[in-house]
Every structure is written in C-alpha cells, then in structure tokens.
Amino acid sequence: MLDRVRRLKERLRQGEIVYSAWVTFNDVGVAEVVAGAGYDAVFVDMEHTSITLDGFHHQLAAMRRWDTVVLVRVPDHSPGFIKRILDIGADGIIAPMTMDAEQAARLVAACKYPPEGTRGYGPRRASDYFRGTDEYVTQANHSIFVMPQIEHWRAAQRAAEIAAVPGIDAICLGPADLSATLGQLRNLEHPLVLQAMDQVFDAARDAGMATCMGFAVPPLEQLRWVAKGARFVIAGDDLQALRGRVTQSLEETRDILSQSVSQQAKRGKSR
C-alpha cells in the first residue's frame, strides 16, 4: 500500500534524483494531468491555495491511477490537520516554516502512531476504508514521508539540528520566505540568502538526506542546485505551466497574425 513511498525514500538515500511537480489548483482534472505526466511525486499545496480537504480527497482518488507519491504541504503544523490529511491517504507531509528541532520532532510525532508518535487512529480512506487496515497500520510509521520546510534565516542556522531529528526524510527550502526574513524578499542571489541556503544544503548533505528547493526551477538552473544537493527536484508547477503556455500562445498568435495582416495590407497598396 505504501511501497511507492519506501521506494522513493530508498532512491533518495542512494543519491538518485527524483522529480516532482506542484499542484495548486483545487481541480481534479489538473491533478490528473500532472500525476499522469510521469513525475515520481506530486506536491499538493494547501498552504497558499484554495485547495480544500474535500477537493484534495477527490484529487487523490484521481491521482491513484498512477503510482506517484503524493505529499501535501499543510497550512501549518497543526496535528489535527496533519492527521486528517494522512487519513485521507496522503503519502506524506511538507510542513512550512519549521523553526527548530523541537518543532520538527513534533511534526514527526504527528505523522506516526504511538509509541513512536502521537497520531490518532482512524486511517479511513488511507486503509481503503478499513479493508486494508492491518497492512496500512503495519507500514505507516516507517513509510509516511516527512519533510520540514526551512523558510527563516534562524531556522537555517539550526538546519543541522533539524536534519538530525529521527524520522525526517528530506529537507525542503522555502527560498522566498527565507529571503524575506533577511530583508531581501525574492532576491535569491543576495549573499546573505545564498549563505543561509548553503547552511541548509550542508546540513542535509551531512545528514545523508536530499534537499528540495521548494519551487519549480527552469531546467538549466536545476544543475546549479542539484550540485548542492537538491536531489528532490521540482520540475513542474501547474500554475507556471498554464500561465506560461497561454501567454506564449497569445504572443505567438498575435505576432503571426499581425505579420500576415501587415503583408496583406502591403500587397493591397501595391496593386
């Protein structure tokens, strides 16, 4: 039931690159298109979007046609909300603005059943509506993927402590918020921002785990970050893809048609 997650974890431990994409629209069709594209993992963003619990339930049901790992970025560290996401059947949690090892340990606990954690029992959809309860409960504690997101410069300084928390599977950066906490919102090339990100990369590498950049990066730019340890690559984003393609299509169509109209006008004048 959760074999796909364990395979993903093993690939990351072996130093392989795995490919993921963001789903940010509260739409089943969008989720299906992204999941069916062949990504190893899909990140569903419930922190900054209108995706609801009900919407995610339907998205996950649609995405299960494929063997992609589905991780959810939750709005905060609420154990109650994390429990509901896991009970719906998510394969793991991305937790924003993780500040220190203590908070990271509470995150891990919220994702695991006792005695390893504090997750309440009730894996409704996760266990195929209790038809596969024994299998799910047996696998859940060592299979659920837990990825704290480091988005503050103080947390970057504590990255080694966060990465050392048992049960953490990878570290996710949040470069935009990280830069904001340094007074350099979206200026990712500022020396202080780069230094803070390097602290996270170094901590994850020393702990033998992968880093995720947190947002989709153009293909050629990926080389730079993968070299630092960003092996959990985000290679797609539904909003970026839609916005970019519709804009490009409009520009290309306008250009072609305006040239055609201009040529026709010139031919008309020459007669």
C-alpha positions in Angstrom: 0.0 0.0 0.0 2.8 2.4 0.8 5.6 0.6 -1.1 5.8 3.5 -3.5 6.9 5.8 -0.7 9.6 3.4 0.6 10.9 3.1 -3.0 11.1 6.8 -3.2 13.0 7.1 0.1 15.4 4.4 -1.0 16.2 6.2 -4.2 16.9 9.4 -2.3 19.1 7.6 0.1 21.0 6.2 -2.9 21.6 9.7 -4.1 19.3 9.5 -7.1 17.4 12.5 -8.4 13.6 12.2 -8.1 11.2 14.5 -10.0 8.2 16.2 -8.6 5.6 18.9 -9.5 3.3 21.3 -7.7 -0.5 21.0 -7.9 -2.0 24.3 -6.7 -5.5 24.3 -8.3 -8.5 22.9 -6.5 -9.4 20.8 -9.6 -9.4 17.1 -10.2 -8.6 17.4 -13.8 -5.4 19.4 -13.1 -4.3 16.9 -10.6 -4.9 14.0 -13.1 -2.9 15.8 -15.8 0.1 16.4 -13.5 0.1 12.9 -11.9 -0.2 11.3 -15.3 2.8 13.1 -16.7 5.2 10.7 -15.1 6.5 12.6 -12.0 7.9 10.5 -9.2 6.0 12.7 -6.7 3.3 15.3 -6.7 3.2 18.1 -4.1 -0.2 19.4 -3.3 -0.1 22.9 -1.9 -2.8 23.5 0.8 -0.8 26.4 2.4 -1.2 29.1 -0.2 -4.1 27.9 -2.3 -7.9 27.3 -2.2 -7.5 23.5 -2.2 -9.9 22.1 0.4 -10.0 18.8 2.3 -12.8 17.7 0.1 -11.0 18.9 -3.0 -7.9 17.0 -2.0 -9.9 13.9 -1.3 -11.1 13.8 -4.9 -7.8 14.8 -6.4 -6.0 12.0 -4.5 -8.6 9.5 -5.7 -8.0 10.6 -9.3 -4.2 10.5 -8.9 -4.2 7.0 -7.6 -4.5 5.7 -11.2 -0.7 6.2 -11.2 2.0 5.1 -8.7 3.2 8.6 -7.9 3.9 9.6 -4.4 1.6 12.4 -3.1 2.9 14.8 -0.5 0.8 17.7 0.9 2.1 21.0 2.1 -0.2 21.7 5.0 -1.0 25.3 6.1 0.8 24.9 9.5 1.9 22.3 12.0 -1.5 21.5 13.4 -1.5 17.8 14.4 -5.2 17.7 13.8 -5.0 18.9 10.3 -2.0 16.6 9.5 -4.0 13.7 10.9 -6.9 14.4 8.5 -4.6 14.7 5.5 -2.9 11.4 6.3 -6.3 9.7 7.0 -7.5 10.8 3.6 -4.5 8.9 2.2 -1.6 11.3 1.6 1.8 9.7 1.4 3.5 12.4 3.4 3.6 15.9 4.8 5.6 19.0 3.9 5.4 21.4 6.9 6.1 25.1 6.3 8.2 27.4 8.5 9.8 24.7 10.6 11.9 26.7 13.1 13.9 24.2 15.2 14.5 20.6 16.1 11.8 20.6 18.7 9.1 21.6 16.2 10.5 19.1 13.7 10.2 16.4 16.3 6.6 17.3 17.0 6.0 17.1 13.2 7.4 13.6 13.1 5.2 12.6 16.1 2.1 14.0 14.4 2.8 11.7 11.4 3.4 8.5 13.4 1.2 6.2 15.5 2.1 5.5 19.2 4.5 4.6 20.6 6.7 6.4 18.0 4.3 9.3 17.8 1.0 10.8 18.7 -1.1 10.4 15.5 -4.7 9.4 16.4 -6.1 6.3 14.9 -8.6 6.4 12.1 -7.0 5.9 8.7 -10.3 6.0 6.9 -9.5 6.3 3.2 -5.8 5.6 3.7 -6.6 2.0 4.6 -9.1 1.6 1.7 -11.9 2.3 4.2 -10.6 -0.2 6.7 -10.4 -3.0 4.2 -6.6 -2.9 4.4 -6.2 -1.7 8.0 -3.6 -4.2 9.1 -1.4 -3.6 6.1 -1.6 0.2 6.4 -1.0 0.4 10.1 1.9 -2.0 9.9 3.6 0.1 7.2 2.6 3.7 8.1 5.1 4.6 10.7 8.2 3.8 8.6 6.6 4.8 5.3 5.0 8.2 5.7 7.3 10.8 4.2 8.1 13.7 6.5 9.7 16.9 5.1 10.0 20.1 7.1 10.4 23.3 5.2 13.1 25.8 6.3 12.0 29.3 5.5 13.6 31.5 8.1 17.2 32.5 8.5 17.2 31.5 12.1 15.9 28.0 11.1 18.7 27.8 8.5 21.2 28.3 11.3 19.5 25.3 13.1 19.3 23.2 9.9 21.8 20.6 11.2 19.7 20.1 14.4 16.5 19.8 12.3 18.1 17.3 9.9 19.3 15.2 12.8 15.7 14.6 14.1 14.8 10.9 13.7 12.0 10.4 11.1 12.9 13.3 8.9 13.2 12.1 5.3 14.3 15.2 3.4 14.6 19.0 3.9 12.7 21.5 1.8 13.8 25.0 1.4 11.5 28.0 1.2 13.8 30.5 -0.6 11.2 33.3 -1.0 10.2 33.4 2.7 13.9 32.8 3.7 14.9 35.8 1.7 12.1 37.9 3.2 13.3 37.2 6.7 16.6 38.6 5.7 15.0 41.8 4.3 15.7 40.7 0.7 12.3 39.4 -0.5 12.8 37.3 -3.7 16.4 38.5 -4.0 17.8 34.9 -4.0 21.2 36.0 -5.2 21.9 38.2 -2.2 25.0 36.9 -0.3 23.1 36.5 2.9 20.3 34.5 1.3 22.8 32.3 -0.5 24.7 31.8 2.7 21.5 30.7 4.5 20.6 28.3 1.8 24.1 26.8 1.8 23.6 26.2 5.6 20.6 24.1 4.7 22.3 22.3 1.9 25.3 21.5 4.0 23.2 20.3 6.9 21.1 17.9 4.8 24.2 16.6 3.0 26.0 15.9 6.2 22.9 14.0 7.4 22.8 12.0 4.2 19.5 13.3 3.0 18.2 15.2 0.0 17.2 18.8 -0.2 14.2 20.2 -2.2 14.3 23.8 -3.5 10.6 24.3 -2.7 9.7 25.8 -6.1 10.0 24.9 -9.8 13.2 25.9 -11.4 14.0 26.1 -15.1 15.9 23.0 -16.4 19.3 24.6 -16.9 19.1 26.3 -13.5 18.5 22.9 -11.9 22.1 21.9 -12.5 23.3 24.6 -10.0 21.1 23.4 -7.2 21.4 19.7 -7.8 25.1 20.1 -7.5 24.5 21.5 -4.0 22.3 18.6 -3.0 18.8 19.4 -4.3 18.1 15.9 -5.4 14.3 16.2 -4.8 13.8 18.2 -7.9 10.7 20.2 -8.6 10.4 20.1 -12.4 6.8 21.4 -12.9 4.1 23.7 -11.5 0.6 23.7 -12.8 0.2 27.5 -12.4 3.5 28.3 -14.1 2.8 25.8 -16.9 -0.7 27.3 -17.5 0.4 30.9 -17.2 3.5 30.4 -19.4 1.8 28.5 -22.1 -1.3 30.7 -22.5 0.9 33.8 -22.5 3.2 32.3 -25.1 0.4 31.1 -27.3 -1.2 34.6 -27.3 2.1 36.3 -28.1 2.9 33.9 -30.9 -0.6 34.1 -32.4 -0.6 37.9 -32.2 2.9 38.0 -33.9 2.0 35.7 -36.7 -1.4 37.2 -37.4 -0.1 40.8 -37.2 2.7 39.9 -39.7 0.1 38.3 -42.0 -2.2 41.3 -41.8 0.7 43.7 -42.5 1.8 41.7 -45.5 -1.8 41.7 -46.9 -2.0 45.4 -46.4 1.3 46.0 -48.3 0.1 43.8 -51.1 -3.2 45.7 -51.3 -1.3 49.0 -51.6 0.9 47.8 -54.3 -2.0 46.9 -56.6 
